[in-house]
């Protein structure tokens, strides 16, 4: 154990008590204006290498900041007494724990000589020569020196070897420093007070009072810096989120370009095939005509050749009398020559070519959208109580086939529409099959089950609004003071989160309805979403805030919502796969509400849509459009 402790001490000394220049334990450390410390000897060697014109300043080798050297003397720089104290204490610990022989068995003069003595006043290990020199120097000749072996064997606690550091005045060297002149910003002794700092313009303070005030001031600054650090972390996360989103969007843009190019290439190939087929058809038809002409001419020539052969045979083999007797027949057969009619070549049909059009014009394949923009796509519904009308459209959800479900809280009705807004069917209060009481929030699972909050229960429907089952998230308190009032609901691939405004609790369930955990939060009063970064995001209407907590209830952020610089009330909330948060936000006037976008740290990014009447719940369509329940209608916005 002692060996392990000693190694730990040496590791600490290496990591924190070594001069960055010589990489050895500090020896007479001096502090620069940047608060970095170095051995005096190392700084002197640095100054020797500098140009004469740079003698008044020294550049920190760590941060490169300049420090003015008082009167050109490095000895005048502030000494790092606390580092010297730490170095001494580490050395003492190392020796007591039996490890002094490893890192401190050599003399502290730095020449690598073996140490045989220990100065209890300086806490230095000394070689034979340094021991003699120690006895010769005036201010060290009275120091207590013992052999290193005796000191190690004594194993005296380090506190007995060390002496408290007493700071003496640099002007009156026999006087202790006991005051701080705030006017001159310097430590002084009682003689300095009597001689040089006695006038009324000098504000003299006790060192204890000064250090107390100084520590308090530094503490306040550090507290402010801690806030800056937290802001930096939040900003860094926001930048990283934006950067990751950029990479995803770049990949998506590449994919979209490739898909568009393939689609256009496919179109061109199809058009090329159609044109090729047309050329082939015309060519085959014309070639067939040429083939017929060739066949006809060849048939005539074949018959003529046969006749000529027969006549030639007769003329060479028959005698004169026979030829004369056959004269009429021979001449009759030779009349075929009058009937020979060869089809002539028609060169016109032998030409065929194409004049191709510029399918790919000079216009670009597409345009680069350097900022996210949304545009109004379509709207359905109007104020009323009919099947395709709304009195207070509160929440929406979308099935995988594009069908849209809408809850009307005043009509206490659940309605199903096609993706284009065509009414299909509905379920309302009083329907004995479904037993709806006061539906408020809804969401769709990955396997197309519709989950609805209905006062104290969560009810499950299929994609045709047929009732499947129900469950109760939490029982009411026994004292009856906190009655459940279920509001928003959110779903991811593994969990269902239900917002209970009455009990101020978010209950988290598995997809079969069994309770996983519950999270209390007094700010809970409206809508709820599960983010892609495993947090719960919800709105506080009266508090005009957007909040985010993790699944243990720890608050990740809380931000105020505004419209044009004025505090506004958020209602619906929706989280995208890329960690973007969409919020519907209300101003004091109807028709001036917005859909806003925030990043995963709650930082406002942009306004998605303006001029909405009274937007509440939102949902994504399978195509990525945003559907908004806007009280008397349902509006759909598409990303450009």
ChimeraX attribute file (.defattr): number of C-alpha atoms within 10 A of each C-alpha:
attribute: neighborCount
match mode: 1-to-1
recipient: residues
	/A:1	7
	/A:2	12
	/A:3	12
	/A:4	11
	/A:5	14
	/A:6	20
	/A:7	17
	/A:8	13
	/A:9	19
	/A:10	21
	/A:11	12
	/A:12	13
	/A:13	19
	/A:14	14
	/A:15	11
	/A:16	14
	/A:17	22
	/A:18	21
	/A:19	20
	/A:20	17
	/A:21	14
	/A:22	12
	/A:23	13
	/A:24	14
	/A:25	25
	/A:26	25
	/A:27	20
	/A:28	16
	/A:29	26
	/A:30	25
	/A:31	19
	/A:32	22
	/A:33	14
	/A:34	14
	/A:35	11
	/A:36	17
	/A:37	25
	/A:38	26
	/A:39	23
	/A:40	20
	/A:41	16
	/A:42	17
	/A:43	20
	/A:44	14
	/A:45	10
	/A:46	15
	/A:47	19
	/A:48	10
	/A:49	9
	/A:50	13
	/A:51	8
	/A:52	9
	/A:53	7
	/A:54	11
	/A:55	16
	/A:56	16
	/A:57	17
	/A:58	21
	/A:59	18
	/A:60	19
	/A:61	14
	/A:62	11
	/A:63	9
	/A:64	10
	/A:65	14
	/A:66	15
	/A:67	16
	/A:68	17
	/A:69	17
	/A:70	12
	/A:71	10
	/A:72	14
	/A:73	12
	/A:74	21
	/A:75	16
	/A:76	11
	/A:77	18
	/A:78	14
	/A:79	18
	/A:80	19
	/A:81	15
	/A:82	11
	/A:83	21
	/A:84	18
	/A:85	16
	/A:86	15
	/A:87	21
	/A:88	20
	/A:89	19
	/A:90	21
	/A:91	24
	/A:92	27
	/A:93	22
	/A:94	26
	/A:95	25
	/A:96	20
	/A:97	19
	/A:98	16
	/A:99	23
	/A:100	21
	/A:101	13
	/A:102	12
	/A:103	13
	/A:104	18
	/A:105	19
	/A:106	19
	/A:107	22
	/A:108	19
	/A:109	15
	/A:110	10
	/A:111	9
	/A:112	11
	/A:113	16
	/A:114	16
	/A:115	24
	/A:116	19
	/A:117	21
	/A:118	23
	/A:119	20
	/A:120	18
	/A:121	14
	/A:122	15
	/A:123	20
	/A:124	21
	/A:125	26
	/A:126	26
	/A:127	23
	/A:128	14
	/A:129	12
	/A:130	18
	/A:131	19
	/A:132	12
	/A:133	14
	/A:134	18
	/A:135	15
	/A:136	12
	/A:137	10
	/A:138	9
	/A:139	9
	/A:140	14
	/A:141	14
	/A:142	12
	/A:143	13
	/A:144	12
	/A:145	21
	/A:146	14
	/A:147	14
	/A:148	21
	/A:149	13
	/A:150	12
	/A:151	19
	/A:152	19
	/A:153	11
	/A:154	10
	/A:155	14
	/A:156	14
	/A:157	11
	/A:158	18
	/A:159	11
	/A:160	8
	/A:161	16
	/A:162	16
	/A:163	13
	/A:164	7
	/A:165	9
	/A:166	8
	/A:167	14
	/A:168	16
	/A:169	18
	/A:170	13
	/A:171	11
	/A:172	14
	/A:173	11
	/A:174	11
	/A:175	16
	/A:176	17
	/A:177	21
	/A:178	17
	/A:179	20
	/A:180	23
	/A:181	20
	/A:182	13
	/A:183	11
	/A:184	13
	/A:185	11
	/A:186	10
	/A:187	21
	/A:188	25
	/A:189	23
	/A:190	15
	/A:191	17
	/A:192	18
	/A:193	17
	/A:194	10
	/A:195	9
	/A:196	10
	/A:197	19
	/A:198	13
	/A:199	10
	/A:200	7
	/A:201	9
	/A:202	16
	/A:203	14
	/A:204	21
	/A:205	15
	/A:206	14
	/A:207	16
	/A:208	12
	/A:209	12
	/A:210	16
	/A:211	13
	/A:212	12
	/A:213	12
	/A:214	12
	/A:215	12
	/A:216	12
	/A:217	12
	/A:218	12
	/A:219	12
	/A:220	12
	/A:221	12
	/A:222	13
	/A:223	12
	/A:224	12
	/A:225	13
	/A:226	12
	/A:227	12
	/A:228	12
	/A:229	13
	/A:230	12
	/A:231	12
	/A:232	13
	/A:233	12
	/A:234	17
	/A:235	14
	/A:236	13
	/A:237	15
	/A:238	17
	/A:239	14
	/A:240	12
	/A:241	18
	/A:242	17
	/A:243	12
	/A:244	14
	/A:245	16
	/A:246	13
	/A:247	12
	/A:248	13
	/A:249	13
	/A:250	12
	/A:251	12
	/A:252	12
	/A:253	14
	/A:254	12
	/A:255	12
	/A:256	12
	/A:257	14
	/A:258	12
	/A:259	12
	/A:260	14
	/A:261	14
	/A:262	12
	/A:263	12
	/A:264	15
	/A:265	13
	/A:266	12
	/A:267	13
	/A:268	14
	/A:269	12
	/A:270	12
	/A:271	13
	/A:272	13
	/A:273	12
	/A:274	12
	/A:275	14
	/A:276	12
	/A:277	12
	/A:278	12
	/A:279	14
	/A:280	13
	/A:281	12
	/A:282	13
	/A:283	15
	/A:284	12
	/A:285	12
	/A:286	16
	/A:287	14
	/A:288	12
	/A:289	13
	/A:290	18
	/A:291	11
	/A:292	13
	/A:293	17
	/A:294	15
	/A:295	13
	/A:296	15
	/A:297	15
	/A:298	13
	/A:299	12
	/A:300	16
	/A:301	15
	/A:302	11
	/A:303	12
	/A:304	17
	/A:305	12
	/A:306	11
	/A:307	16
	/A:308	15
	/A:309	12
	/A:310	13
	/A:311	17
	/A:312	11
	/A:313	11
	/A:314	15
	/A:315	14
	/A:316	9
	/A:317	11
	/A:318	12
	/A:319	10
	/A:320	10
	/A:321	9
	/A:322	12
	/A:323	16
	/A:324	12
	/A:325	10
	/A:326	14
	/A:327	11
	/A:328	10
	/A:329	12
	/A:330	18
	/A:331	11
	/A:332	10
	/A:333	14
	/A:334	14
	/A:335	10
	/A:336	14
	/A:337	10
	/A:338	7
	/A:339	9
	/A:340	12
	/A:341	11
	/A:342	13
	/A:343	13
	/A:344	10
	/A:345	11
	/A:346	10
	/A:347	7
	/A:348	7
	/A:349	14
	/A:350	11
	/A:351	8
	/A:352	11
	/A:353	6
	/A:354	8
	/A:355	5
	/A:356	8
	/A:357	7
	/A:358	7
	/A:359	10
	/A:360	11
	/A:361	8
	/A:362	7
	/A:363	7
	/A:364	7
	/A:365	11
	/A:366	9
	/A:367	7
	/A:368	6
	/A:369	9
	/A:370	6
	/A:371	8
	/A:372	10
	/A:373	14
	/A:374	15
	/A:375	13
	/A:376	14
	/A:377	13
	/A:378	13
	/A:379	16
	/A:380	17
	/A:381	21
	/A:382	17
	/A:383	14
	/A:384	14
	/A:385	13
	/A:386	10
	/A:387	15
	/A:388	20
	/A:389	18
	/A:390	28
	/A:391	19
	/A:392	24
	/A:393	31
	/A:394	29
	/A:395	31
	/A:396	27
	/A:397	26
	/A:398	27
	/A:399	24
	/A:400	15
	/A:401	12
	/A:402	16
	/A:403	21
	/A:404	26
	/A:405	27
	/A:406	27
	/A:407	29
	/A:408	25
	/A:409	19
	/A:410	15
	/A:411	17
	/A:412	21
	/A:413	24
	/A:414	24
	/A:415	22
	/A:416	26
	/A:417	20
	/A:418	16
	/A:419	17
	/A:420	13
	/A:421	17
	/A:422	14
	/A:423	18
	/A:424	15
	/A:425	15
	/A:426	18
	/A:427	20
	/A:428	19
	/A:429	15
	/A:430	12
	/A:431	11
	/A:432	9
	/A:433	9
	/A:434	18
	/A:435	14
	/A:436	21
	/A:437	17
	/A:438	23
	/A:439	28
	/A:440	27
	/A:441	29
	/A:442	30
	/A:443	27
	/A:444	25
	/A:445	20
	/A:446	13
	/A:447	11
	/A:448	16
	/A:449	18
	/A:450	24
	/A:451	24
	/A:452	29
	/A:453	29
	/A:454	22
	/A:455	20
	/A:456	22
	/A:457	20
	/A:458	21
	/A:459	21
	/A:460	21
	/A:461	18
	/A:462	16
	/A:463	19
	/A:464	16
	/A:465	18
	/A:466	15
	/A:467	16
	/A:468	13
	/A:469	14
	/A:470	17
	/A:471	14
	/A:472	17
	/A:473	24
	/A:474	17
	/A:475	11
	/A:476	15
	/A:477	11
	/A:478	8
	/A:479	7
	/A:480	8
	/A:481	10
	/A:482	14
	/A:483	19
	/A:484	23
	/A:485	20
	/A:486	30
	/A:487	25
	/A:488	28
	/A:489	27
	/A:490	27
	/A:491	23
	/A:492	18
	/A:493	10
	/A:494	11
	/A:495	19
	/A:496	24
	/A:497	27
	/A:498	27
	/A:499	32
	/A:500	27
	/A:501	22
	/A:502	19
	/A:503	22
	/A:504	20
	/A:505	21
	/A:506	27
	/A:507	19
	/A:508	23
	/A:509	19
	/A:510	16
	/A:511	15
	/A:512	12
	/A:513	16
	/A:514	14
	/A:515	17
	/A:516	12
	/A:517	13
	/A:518	19
	/A:519	17
	/A:520	15
	/A:521	18
	/A:522	11
	/A:523	18
	/A:524	25
	/A:525	25
	/A:526	24
	/A:527	29
	/A:528	30
	/A:529	28
	/A:530	26
	/A:531	23
	/A:532	16
	/A:533	13
	/A:534	12
	/A:535	19
	/A:536	23
	/A:537	26
	/A:538	28
	/A:539	30
	/A:540	23
	/A:541	21
	/A:542	14
	/A:543	16
	/A:544	19
	/A:545	21
	/A:546	24
	/A:547	21
	/A:548	24
	/A:549	19
	/A:550	17
	/A:551	17
	/A:552	12
	/A:553	15
	/A:554	12
	/A:555	15
	/A:556	15
	/A:557	16
	/A:558	18
	/A:559	15
	/A:560	17
	/A:561	25
	/A:562	19
	/A:563	18
	/A:564	7
	/A:565	7
	/A:566	9
	/A:567	17
	/A:568	23
	/A:569	23
	/A:570	31
	/A:571	27
	/A:572	27
	/A:573	28
	/A:574	23
	/A:575	26
	/A:576	15
	/A:577	10
	/A:578	18
	/A:579	19
	/A:580	21
	/A:581	26
	/A:582	25
	/A:583	28
	/A:584	31
	/A:585	29
	/A:586	27
	/A:587	18
	/A:588	12
	/A:589	9
	/A:590	12
	/A:591	15
	/A:592	16
	/A:593	25
	/A:594	24
	/A:595	24
	/A:596	22
	/A:597	21
	/A:598	18
	/A:599	20
	/A:600	24
	/A:601	22
	/A:602	22
	/A:603	17
	/A:604	17
	/A:605	13
	/A:606	15
	/A:607	18
	/A:608	20
	/A:609	17
	/A:610	15
	/A:611	12
	/A:612	19
	/A:613	18
	/A:614	25
	/A:615	31
	/A:616	26
	/A:617	29
	/A:618	30
	/A:619	27
	/A:620	21
	/A:621	21
	/A:622	14
	/A:623	10
	/A:624	12
	/A:625	17
	/A:626	22
	/A:627	24
	/A:628	29
	/A:629	28
	/A:630	27
	/A:631	24
	/A:632	21
	/A:633	24
	/A:634	25
	/A:635	21
	/A:636	21
	/A:637	21
	/A:638	17
	/A:639	14
	/A:640	10
